[in-house]
Amino acid sequence: MNQISTASNSTQMPFFFYSVGAVIYLIITTCSDFVFRYVEKVAMRGQQRARL
């Protein structure tokens, strides 16, 4: 975010750079969510799921 802040201050286009930063953040968090779900699925093999 520091790099995005620096870029937005130097180019007078803050909305564009903060939007790009937000999209990059969403991509990274979505990918890490898929990784964590896969790891949890592998780790839970052979165990019953809790019923709510």
C-alpha positions, 0 to 999 in steps of 0.5 A: 500500500505504501507504493500505491500511495506514493504512485497516487501522490506523484501522478495526480491519479489517486482513484486509479492507483487505489483501485488497482491496489484494491483489485490486487488485494482482492486477487491475493486474498481470493487465491489465499482463501482457495489455498486455505480451503484446499489445505483444510480439505486435505487435513480433514480427510478421514474425519467427519464434518460437524453438523450444525 
